[in-house]
């Protein structure tokens, strides 16, 4: 999560949506009074916070930074959920292999929905609490249109890439696991009209 007082924006960081890359590119634009939960493992330090969890949602921001929440441009990023779950699986395989030792199907059938589905970070029931949900698949093009500093940095900033072998996510799924993801992620699938 980032709050920029100079540029008047709030970034709500979701999982497996280039959030660490966005934090990394935005960091040089931040001032001493700004807030950044950071990604120490990715080289982005914390600023003005002791929060351990970098994925703080709209309710945390509203409760702790009400004026900023009411007045600043708020945005987040989402991704095709079927692709996102595969990305999460490979990330765990790289960083916490015990979590996925029984394979992808077991991972999907037994995952903690809250660890992957991030709608609670920017939704209150069915009400969107941010000004813009960026589509991960069009990241660069959409960032060009945001009222925040951006000079094409996301074309060259990749913080967590390279750990995934299978880029064709469809081959990872059975009909059952495909439906589990569809049930978990109905809102964002409908919002962006994602197809499997």
Secondary structure by P-SEA (a helix, b strand, c coil): cbbbcccccccccccccaaaaaaaaacccccccbbbcccccccbbbcccccccccccaaaaaaccccccccccccccccaaaaaaaaaaaaaaacccccccccaaaaaaccccccccccccccccccccccccccccaaaaaaaacccccccccccccccccccccccccccccaaaaaaaaaacaaaaaaccccc
